[in-house]
C-alpha cells in the first residue's frame, strides 16, 4: 500500500538513504549479508495475542535469545536494534521479558554487563527497547535523558549503566 495508492500519505518511503523492505524480519536478517545502522521492529505482535496469553505455551519466534542474536548480527558494531512492544503496566510485562532476552543474548556473546548495552524508554502503552553490541556512551545516554526529560509522555524505564556509581544512582533517581 505504501508503494502504491498511499505512498504520498506515508511519506517516509522517499527519505534519502531509507530502503523499504517487505519480508519476514528474522528470515531476512539471517539471509542478508549487509549490516545496518538501525534495525527497527515496531508493534509486530498483536495486543490480542499478548493479552490472551497466547504465547504462554508456545514461544514467539521473534523473541528468543537466538532471534536477538540474529538481530545483533544484522547491525554494524555501533548499530542499534530498536524493538517497540506493548508496555503493560500490569502483567504480562513484555518489555521486561524482552530486556531479559537481550541480556541473555549479550551475555552468551561474552558481554560481562549487558546493562550498558540496553536502554528502555516508555511512552504510554508502548516501550522502546534499544540495544547494541557495544555499550552506549555516556553522551548518547545523556542525549536520551534530555529528550525524555523534555517530553512529558516519555519515561526512562532502564538507564544504561555507563556512568560512575554515584552518577548512575543520581541519574536513575530522576
C-alpha positions, 0 to 999 in steps of 0.5 A, a space after each residue: 500500500 505504501 508503494 502504491 495508492 498511499 505512498 504520498 500519505 506515508 511519506 517516509 518511503 522517499 527519505 534519502 538513504 531509507 530502503 523499504 523492505 517487505 519480508 519476514 524480519 528474522 528470515 531476512 536478517 539471517 539471509 542478508 549479508 549487509 549490516 545496518 545502522 538501525 534495525 527497527 521492529 515496531 508493534 509486530 505482535 498483536 495486543 490480542 495475542 499478548 493479552 490472551 496469553 497466547 504465547 504462554 505455551 508456545 514461544 514467539 519466534 521473534 523473541 528468543 535469545 537466538 532471534 536477538 542474536 540474529 538481530 545483533 548480527 544484522 547491525 554494524 558494531 555501533 548499530 542499534 536494534 530498536 524493538 517497540 512492544 506493548 508496555 503493560 503496566 500490569 502483567 504480562 510485562 513484555 518489555 521486561 521479558 524482552 530486556 531479559 532476552 537481550 541480556 541473555 543474548 549479550 551475555 552468551 556473546 561474552 558481554 560481562 554487563 549487558 546493562 550498558 548495552 540496553 536502554 528502555 524508554 516508555 511512552 504510554 502503552 508502548 516501550 522502546 527497547 534499544 540495544 547494541 553490541 557495544 555499550 552506549 556512551 555516556 553522551 548518547 545516554 545523556 542525549 536520551 535523558 534530555 529528550 525524555 526529560 523534555 517530553 512529558 509522555 516519555 519515561 526512562 524505564 532502564 538507564 544504561 549503566 555507563 556512568 560512575 556509581 554515584 552518577 548512575 544512582 543520581 541519574 536513575 533517581 530522576 
